[in-house]
Amino acid sequence: MPRFSRNVWKFFWPRTIVSIVVVGVVVVLASDPLSDLRPPNVDNICAIFDERSIWYEAAKASEARWGTPKHIQMSIMRQESSFIFNARPSRTKFLGFIPWKRKSNAYGFAQALDGTWDWYLKDTGNEAARRDNFEDAIDFIGWYTHKSNSSAGISKWDPYNQYLAYHEGQSGWKRKTFEKKGWLKERARVVDQLARKWWTELQSCEEDLERPWWLIASWRFFPAADGPRQPGENLTGKLIMKAHATIPESGNARRKQRTRWNCDAPDAVHTASAAT
């Protein structure tokens, strides 16, 4: 190789490597490769959106598109799958101990049934959407609650009745099929309480969540400037700790918390029935 070519190679090679590394880091920070995995803390909405900033952007986009507040969409998803991306209903038992068929074909973050998901795909034209993708699933919840508002007159700010319709379908809600299902009304109350709690929490951290993505991403790798972080404290830092200190945790939500990383949805039977 001519001497001139060797000098050019020595000059550009280190810079090329540095450029590739920088681009790779930027791509990783922007894409969040863990974006569909369940966050460690699913009881505090600030901690959830801190850990998964892409989820915040997706929930905000769904709210802008369909009009249902973020905290209500997220509380429905929390109850349905506990944010397990591949959640399915538990299996029934044959002869009392042999695992048998699942209770329904509900799947994914939103626990949408096959037929309801097909309805969503056709109605929105989003044929590439997947139930195990958070962005698609939160948009589905926004779409379904919008349908419940337009066809059954349920307010998008009413998490209790929105959840009942999500479970029973709009026609089932109109027929009040939930009246004889005390367990379902109890779940709807849990969703309602969680939505109220999460709305309060969002008031303390949403301004922080609106920071540029590159600043949020960089904070994941560097400690906070105002001192060491406390356990469970991430991007929102003191704001998360303040929310925990001032807002009482829901006893029902705490008891229902699931930390399993498997494909069985906690207490799933169901859900998001297509209107008939």
C-alpha positions, 0 to 999 in steps of 0.5 A: 500500500502506498505511503500516502494511502497508509497515512490517509487510512491512519487518519480516518480509521480512528475517527470512523470507529468513533463515529460508529460507536457514537451512532450506535449509542444514539440509536440505543438511547433513542430506541430503548430496546427494553421498551416492551418489557415490564418495568420493575415498579408498576404501582407508580405511574411516574416510575413506569414512565421514567423507566419506559419513556417510549411508553409515555410518548405512546400513551400521550399520542393515544390520548391525543388521537382518541381523547381518553386520558393517559392515566385511565388507559394505563390503569386499564392496562395495569388491571388487564395484564400488569404490563406483561407483553405476552400475557394470556389467561390462565389455563383451566384444569382437566380432572382438577390438575391437568393443564387444559384450554385457556379461558379465552384467546385474550393476549398481550398488553391490552388482553384483547380478544382475537375478534376485537383485535381484528375489528380494531385493525380493520377500523383503524387500518393499522394492519401491522399492529401487534397485541404484544407491542405497547404502542399498538396496545395502548392505542387499542385501549384509546380506540376502544374507550372512544368506541364506548363513548361514541356508542354507549355514551360513557365519559372518557373520564369515567374509568369505572364504567369504561372498564365495565364496558371494556370487559363486557362490550358496549352492548353488554354494558347497555344491558347491565350484564355486569350487575350480577358480577360482583367480582367484576364491579370490584375490579372496576373499582380498583381501576377507578381508584388506581386511575385517580391515584395515577392522575395525582402522581402525574401532576408531580412528574409530567413536566419532568417527563416532557424533557427532550428524549436525549436528556431523559436517555442520558440520565439513565446512565449518570447519577442525579446532580442533587445527590445519590438516588434513593431505592426506586428513584430514577429519572423523576428523582425526588418527585417520585419519592415525594409521590410515594411519601404523600400519596397512600398506596392502594391496598388492593393494588399492592396485594394484586401486584404480580412480579412473575415474568411468564405468559399467564395474565393475573386474574384474566378471563376475558376481555375487551369484548367486541360490541354485538 
